[in-house]
């Protein structure tokens, strides 16, 4: 199957079509699921290192895309790791780049990274499926939507101590000093205009999971105003001037020149604030338009067999949403978990300031990582006999 299989898929224009079987096509048999996650991410997040954890998760995507000459490949950012699906022509380079990231993450940030690779053939031989759709989230960002139990099964295989060695990558690290071109972490956390930024994980079960997802999406639309619930408010976006906010990029990408690089980023951000404030247009960037373009290219909601969302709202909206989710959980129709913060954290992959880019969104304090605790507890309960 051609390496451009994903890039040539028909576009869907509504995120809600994640629950439409007709929007998906099966992934090629000869492609491979590549998974990464920070080992001990919950503890790292609890110690306040959520920006570092997010940065390593996003670096997984940057490393693979860069080694593939920024090819249009499907991926999902998970907060403390990432999932990508790659063709045979990309696999060796991708795993070598991730082997380098394993070394860099451990040595430079003190965060061990797990990397696994599971062929689609093995997924299907185990009775699972992975299909994909291509959702045009913005003019500059096409987002992969995944359907089926295959990604979840592959993740379980890679993390389970009984099977992990079978799927663990043993690739030799690539020798590129900085394989993370385009990866940035230069924005202040974005405060919620209503007081809460909620990170949510939802997986439907039962005979008609599509109906459950449609019900959930309908409820979210009724509870959260579509425009106001976006976790990135343009009027609250600020380039970071606090050295600690610029630390992950400097430590991972430029460890030998960390302080010089951090000072350079500080100066660039100071200039950037002026450019945005006065809407100045330079040869490469229309800074008056850029924050709006940035916001449109965020991945604040996505689907990889699990519905993942980061929403801004208030306590009343969140309580109403829990009032919808909990009965569905008790009825055995879904497992869910959520984490409440007061702001969103951004990690960015920018190849062209006015073009190809994606901005990964998580709740501050480790939104997805903490939401996964309740989600996994409820999921185990459903799998072992019912809700608790």
N, C-alpha and C positions, 0 to 999 in steps of 0.2 A: 504493500500500500504506500502511496506517495507520502513523502515527508510533509507536504503541504496540505494534508488531509484536513486538519483543523482550520487552517487559514482560508480554505475554500468552502467551508460549510455555509449554508444559508443563514442569514441573520434573523434573529427574532428581536422584536422591538419592545416587548413588555416582559418585565421580570416575572409577573404572575404566571407566565406560561411554563414556569418550572414544574407545574402540576399538569402539564399537557403532554401526554405520551407521544403525540405526533411531532413534537418539537425536537425529539432526540433521535440520534442514530448511534449504533454500536461503534465503539472504538475498535481500531484494527487489531487483529490477533497478535501481530508481531510488535506491537508497542509495549512499553513497560511503565508500570506505576513506580515512581520514585518518591519516597517519603522521608521527611526529616522531622526531628523534634528535639528540643533541648531537654536533656536528661536532668531531672530534678527541677523542672521549671516552676512547679508550685512553690517550692522552698525559695527559689531565687526571687520570684515575684513577691512573696511574703516578706522578704528582706529588702524590698524597695527597688529591685532591679528590673522592673517591667519594661523599661525602655531598652535595656540591653537584650532582654529575651526577645522582644519584638524585632529588634534590629537583626539578630541572628536568623530569626524565622524569615524575614524579608531577604536577607543575604542569600539564603538558599535559592530563592527565585532568581535573583540577580546573577548569581554565579552560573546557573544553568543557561539562562537566556544569553549571557555574554559569550559563553563558550560555543553557543550555537549561532553566533553572529546576530544576536537579537531576533532570532526567529520567532514567529508567531506560534507559541506553544501554549497549551492549556495548563493552568495552575490555579491553586487555591491557597491563600494565606490563612493560617490557622492560629495566629497569635504567637505560639511557641514553636512553630515549625511550618512546614508547607508540604503540599502534595502537587506533584507535576506528573504529566503523562507524556512520554517522549518516544519518538520513532527510533528504529535501530541505528540510523545514521548519527544520532545525537547521543545515544546512551553512554558510550565509553567516555566521551569528553565531559558529559554531565557528571558522571560519577567521579571522575578525576578532579573536576572543579569542586565538588562537594567534599572530597577527601581533603583537599586543601583547606576548605572552610572548617572541617572538623579540627584540623591542626590549629588554625588561626583562632577559632572560637575558644578552644581549650587553653591555648597558650596566652592569648592576648586579653581575653575576657573572663577566663576561668569558668566557662560554660561548656560542658561536654555535649556533643551533638551526636545523635543517632542518625544513621543513614541506611535505608533499606531499599531494595529494588525487587519488585514482584511482577513477573511477566503476565500480561493479560491472559495468555494461554493457561497459566496456573490458576488464575482467578476463575476462569470458566470451567476448568476441570474440577474445581471444588464446588461447582453449582451456583456460582455468583455471576453477576453481569455488571458492566459499566457502559452506559451510553452517555452521549454528550450533546449539548446544544451550545450555540454561540449567541450570546446576548449582547447587543450593542448598548453598553451602559452610557457612553458618551461618544462624541466625534473622535476622540483620541484613545478610547479604551474599549476593547471587546472582551467580555468576561465569559469564562467557561462555566457552564452549569452541568453538573453531573447527576446521573440518575442510576439507581440500582444499589445493591448491597456490596458491590465489589470493592469499592474504596475502603469501606469500613472493615471488611474482611481482611484486606491487605494490611491495613493499619494494625489490626489485632495480631496478625501473624508476625509483623515486624517488632512489635512491643512485647509479645508473650515470650517469657524466658525459655519456654519449651520449644519454640520454633524460631526464635530470633536469629540464631546462628545460620539457619538455612537461607535467610533472605538478606543478611547484613552485607553491605558493600565492602569489598576488599580492594578497591581501586587504589592505584598509586596516585598520590597528590600531584596536581598540576603545579608547574613551577612559576606561574604568573604571580608577581608580588601583590597585585591588586586586581583580582578578578571581579570586583564589585562595582564596576563603572556604572554611574547613574544612580547609585543608591545613596540616599540622603536622609538625614534625621535632623532637620534644621528649624522646626517649628515648635513654638510653645504648645503645651496641651491646650485644647480648645474647650473653654468652659461651656457648660450647657446653659442655654438661655432660660430654661425652666427648672433648673436645679439638679436634674438627674441625667446621666448618660448610662443607659442600660445595655449590657451585652447579653445576648440571648442565643441559646442553642436549642433547637427543636428537631426531633426525629419522629416521624409518624410510623405507627405500626398497625397491624390488623389487616382486614380484607380489602380496604379501600383507602390506602394512604393518601392518594391524590385528593380525595374528598376532605380528608383531615387538613392537608396543607391549604386547600382552598378556604376552608373555614377559618384557619388561623390568619391567613393573609387578609381575608375580609374583615376579621375582628381588628387586626392591626390598623387597617385603613379607617375603620370607624372610630377607634380609640385615639390614634395618633394622627394629627394633621400631617398630611404628606410633606408639605414644604417645611413646616416648623420642626418636624421630627428628625430632619437630617442632622446628624451629629456635628457637622462642620458648618458653622455660621460664618459667612464671609466677613461680617463686621466684628467678629471675635478672633479672626486669624491674626497672629503676630509671629514674625520671625524671632527666633530665640536669641537672646543676648546673655543668658546665664550660661557660664562655661559648662556646667554639668549637663545641660541639655544637648550640647554638641559633643559630649564625650564618647558615646558609642561609635560614631563615625570615625573620629580621630584614632581611637584605640584599635579598632578592627582594621581600618584601611591604611593608616599611616603610623604604625607603632614606633618607628625609629625617629619620626619627626612629629610626634604627637602634639607637643605644645605649640610648635610653629604652625602646624596645620590647624589647630584649634583657634589660634589667634587669627589666622587667615579667614576662617569661617566666621569669626566674630565680626571682622571688618566687612566681609561680604554681606552679612546679615544687616549690619548697620546701614550700609549703602542700600540694600534691598528694601529696608523700611522706608527710606526716603523716596525711592523709586515708586513704591506702591502708594505711599501717602499722597504724592503729587501726580500719580498716574502718568509717569514719564514713559515714553516709548523709545526703546533703544533699537539697535540694528537687528537684534534677535528676539526681543520680547516686548509685547505691549503690556506694561505693568498695570495699567488701569483695568485691563480685561483678565489678567492672569488669575487673580483669586477666584473668579467665577468659573473659569476653565478648570482650575485646580479642583474645586468642589465637585464639579460634574464628573471628574475622573476618579472619585473615591470608590472603594469597594465596601461600603458600609452595610451592604446586604449581599448575600451569596448563597449558593446551594451546591453541596457536594454529596447529596444523600442525607445531609443534615442541613436544615435551614439555619443560617447564621446571620444575625442582625445586630447592629449597634444603633440605638435610637435615643434621641433626646426628648425629654418630656418632664413631667412632674410626678410626685408620688401618687396622685390620683389616677393618672393614666397607667402607671405600672401596676397598681393594685387591681385596676379593672382588667388588665391583660392577664395577671395571675388568676383572676376570677374566671377567665376563659380557659386557661391552660390546665389548671388543677383538675377540674371535672373531666377533661379529656384524658388526662393522665390516669385518674381513678377508674375511668372506663376502659383503660388499656389501649387507648388510641394513640398516645404519644408519650415520649419522655422529654423532659425539658430541664434546663438549668439557666439561671441568670445571675448576673453580678451588677450591683449598683455602684456607680461612681458619680462624680460631679463634672467630669470632663472627658474628652476623647484625646487619645494620643495618636500621632501620625508618623508613619515611616514611608518614605517616598522613593519611587523608582522613576527617574526622569531621564529620558533619552533626548527629548527635544522640548524646550521650555514651552513652546506653543504647539507641540505635536505629541508624539508617542509618550505616554506616561500613565502611571497608576499610583494611587496614594492609599496605602493600607491603613485601615482604621481599626482601633481597638479601644475598649474602655480603659481609662487610666487605672493603675493599680492592678493590671493583669486581668482585664475583663473576660476574655474568652477562656483563659487558663482557669480562673476561679469559677466561671459559669460551668465549666466542664465537671466540676466536683459534684454538683447537684444533678447534672444531666447523667453522668455515669452511674450515680447511685440509683436513680429512677430507672435507667435502662436495665441495670442488673436486676432490679426488683421485678420488672415486667418479664424478663427472660427466665426468671426462676419461679414464676407462679402468680404474679399479680402485683398491683400497686401497693405501696406502703406509705 
